[in-house]
Amino acid sequence: MVELHLPVMVEEVLKYLIWDEEGTYIDCTLGDGGHAEAICRRLKGKGRLFGLDWDRQALERASKRLKLFENKVTLIQNSYTGIEDVLTEIGIDKVEGLLIDLGASTLQLMDPDRGFSMHGSGALDMRMDRNSSLTAREIVNDYSAEELTDIFFRYGEERWSRRIAGRIVSYREQQGPIKESDQLADIVKEAIPARFRRHGGHPARKVFQALRLAVNGELENIEGVLPIAVNALKPGGRLCVISYHSLEDRLIKRFYREQARGCICPPDRPCVCDIEAKLKVITGKAVMPSEEEVQSNSRARSARLRVAERKETV
């Protein structure tokens, strides 16, 4: 039996997301349905949940998990970037809340055929959507040293980006294409000076993160979906976003702050911009998992939850 992905901060999500137990909600990143199951248990009466995921295998697993709630939940194969299309499809204008969990499924990360993991051999793929065309193998073998350096630094904040990119290019020129995840992990490890490999987890961790973000356009997707999500909320509706590294968290924090600011005119002059704040930030600081949860689920350690509410005046 396949072990299901363990969702993070379930109680915190329920606390902030469900303000109307008979409302309509969207789990924009359904995964194995862990958050969705908890949401369904909380909903009453006319309460309804729509779950989105672009991975058909995830939808199949979630469908089995949520079988008891067939009258409350509808599963749809779509990316979280397709919220507008989904609302049109289901004939709903606005909802009471949206949840976006930006973490990749543990089952995806550990599946050797997906190539996400540095531990073990697997094809360099890293596509969350198997129908998309760009793969990690293509980036690693076809991109220039300059392009690789930019990806590793921008998406992985890797200080040794240039050395690693140079080693990759040298390897593929001398020994041929880099095809396997463990092959890439060894090349990255060799490129980093020995004294800097002893701390901070696997030496290739940041490079693998960078490749995953680049392959799936994750940061660009986040920037694109946040304003769409806000527009999908009713006044008083909640947007809950869980992120797992600083690049994502900074994007969300900055967006919430900008949308809560309103007028951008100088404070000593009358307002001429007519910009109104769309959001009220509910969590001034990111909500973090409890120590008890981290001990039982190490993946939760890096999770950060930020919540904002659609303002009534908009």
Secondary structure, 3 states (H helix, E strand, C coil): CCCCCCCCCHHHHHHHHCCCCCCEEEECCCCCCHHHHHHHHHCCCCCEEEEEECCHHHHHHHHHHCHHHCCCEEEEECCHHHHHHHHHHHCCCCEEEEEEECCCCHHHHHCCCCCCCCCCCCECCCCCCCCCCCCHHHHHHHCCHHHHHHHHHHHHCCCCHHHHHHHHHHHHHHHCCCCEHHHHHHHHHHHCCHHHCCCCCCCCHHHHHHHHHHHHCHHHHHHHHHHHHHHCEEEEEEEEEEECCHHHHHHHHHHHHHHHHCCCCCCCCCCCCCCCCCEEECCCCCECCCHHHHHHCHHHHHCEEEEEEECCCC
